[in-house]
Amino acid sequence: MSRLRIAFFVSGNGTLFESLATRCQSGELNADPALLVSSSAKAAALERAQRLSVPSVVLRLSEFASERAFSDALLKLLSEHRINFICLAGYLTLIPPAVVAAFRNRMLNIHPALLPAFGGPGMYGHRVHEAIIESGARISGATVHLVDDKYDHGPIVLQRAVFVRADDTADTLAERVHVIEHDLYADAVRLFADNRIEIADRHIRILPGKRA
């Protein structure tokens, strides 16, 4: 794959976007933060993109006559910006199937649990941590995975675990998971940027890096 030109899809604050974009711009990641796509005109991520000089566009599904029209607009936008990779970073709109197909094995998402546990429709944000606390699970964490046509179902790229403490609440657990998410996502992007990912069906093999 040629050098990554990444579109970040965001719906809210955008701290994860800013972390990844900054690492790209510093040279830590061999990739270019080429576009921010927001589902909300009020998203704080738009201000972060402006500060980082990353082009940004607001596209709302509700403003299109159909999912097909929304999908066509997204694909046109991505083509205009020569995007070859997508990072979902707190994006709360379902990606249209045509976009998923066009970016097969080139679209990442992060989930605040160890998939396949605590994933699927309705399991996002704080709901995930609440469900983990309620279940009595002893370990949680975060998962970076490829996106396919099902919620939280694509092949797993990387995972990192945190212990669930006896006195944890959903809030305290969420804080500790959030701490590991930025580095974990950056590590996953680095693997793709350095062409160290080999995909066979639902299994991902991480190839050795070049020796210094």
Residue pairs with C-beta under 8 A, 6 or more apart in sequence:
1 84
1 85
1 106
1 192
1 195
2 84
3 30
3 31
3 32
3 193
4 30
4 31
4 32
4 84
4 85
4 189
4 192
4 193
5 31
5 32
5 34
5 35
5 81
5 82
5 83
5 84
5 85
6 20
6 24
6 31
6 32
6 33
6 34
6 35
6 83
6 85
6 86
6 87
6 189
7 34
7 35
7 36
7 37
7 78
7 81
7 83
7 85
7 86
7 87
8 17
8 20
8 21
8 33
8 35
8 36
8 37
8 45
8 54
8 86
8 87
8 88
8 89
9 37
9 38
9 39
9 86
9 87
9 88
9 89
9 91
9 93
9 95
10 16
10 17
10 36
10 37
10 38
10 39
10 43
10 45
10 89
10 90
10 91
11 38
11 39
11 40
11 43
11 45
11 90
11 91
11 92
11 93
12 40
12 43
12 44
12 45
12 90
12 92
13 43
13 44
13 45
13 90
14 36
14 43
14 44
14 45
14 46
14 48
14 49
14 89
14 90
15 48
15 182
16 89
16 90
16 110
16 181
16 182
16 185
17 36
17 45
17 48
17 49
17 87
17 89
17 90
18 45
18 48
18 52
19 182
19 185
19 186
20 29
20 33
20 87
20 89
20 182
20 185
20 186
20 189
21 33
21 48
21 49
21 52
21 54
22 52
23 29
23 186
24 31
24 32
24 33
25 33
25 52
28 186
29 186
29 189
29 190
29 193
30 190
30 193
30 194
31 85
31 189
31 193
33 52
33 54
34 54
34 55
34 81
34 82
34 83
35 54
35 55
35 56
35 57
35 77
35 78
35 81
35 83
36 45
36 46
36 49
36 54
36 55
36 56
36 57
37 56
37 57
37 58
37 59
37 74
37 77
37 91
38 45
38 46
38 56
38 57
38 58
38 59
39 58
39 59
39 60
39 61
39 91
39 92
39 93
40 58
40 60
41 58
43 58
45 56
45 89
45 90
46 56
46 58
49 55
49 56
50 56
55 81
57 77
59 70
59 73
59 74
59 77
61 67
61 70
61 93
64 70
64 73
67 96
68 96
68 98
70 96
71 96
71 97
71 98
71 99
72 98
74 96
74 99
75 98
75 99
75 102
78 86
78 99
78 102
84 106
85 103
85 106
85 107
85 108
85 192
86 103
86 106
86 107
86 108
86 147
87 107
87 108
87 185
87 189
88 95
88 107
88 108
88 109
88 110
88 147
89 110
89 185
91 109
92 124
95 107
95 147
97 149
100 107
100 147
100 148
100 149
103 147
104 148
105 146
105 199
106 192
107 146
107 147
108 144
108 145
108 146
108 147
108 157
108 185
108 188
108 189
108 192
109 144
109 145
109 146
109 147
109 152
109 154
110 142
110 143
110 144
110 145
110 181
110 184
110 185
111 119
111 128
111 142
111 143
111 145
111 152
112 125
112 128
112 129
112 140
112 142
112 174
112 177
112 178
112 181
113 119
113 123
113 128
113 132
113 140
113 141
113 142
113 143
113 177
114 139
114 140
114 141
114 142
114 143
114 159
114 161
115 143
115 145
115 152
115 156
115 159
116 152
116 153
117 137
118 128
118 131
118 132
118 135
118 137
118 140
119 151
119 152
119 153
120 151
120 152
121 151
123 131
123 151
123 152
126 170
126 174
129 140
129 170
129 171
129 173
129 174
129 177
130 170
132 140
132 164
132 170
132 173
133 164
133 168
133 169
133 170
133 173
137 164
138 163
138 164
139 161
139 162
139 163
139 164
140 161
140 162
140 164
140 173
140 177
141 159
141 160
141 161
141 162
141 177
141 180
142 159
142 160
142 177
142 180
142 181
142 184
143 156
143 158
143 159
144 156
144 157
144 158
144 159
144 184
144 185
144 187
144 188
145 152
145 153
145 154
145 155
145 156
145 157
146 154
146 155
146 157
146 199
146 204
147 154
148 154
148 155
155 199
155 201
155 202
155 203
155 204
156 204
157 188
157 191
157 197
157 204
158 184
158 187
158 188
158 191
159 184
160 180
160 184
162 173
162 176
162 177
162 180
164 173
165 172
191 197
191 206
194 209
194 210
195 207
196 206
196 207
196 208
196 209
197 204
197 205
197 206
197 207
198 204
198 205
198 206
198 207
199 205
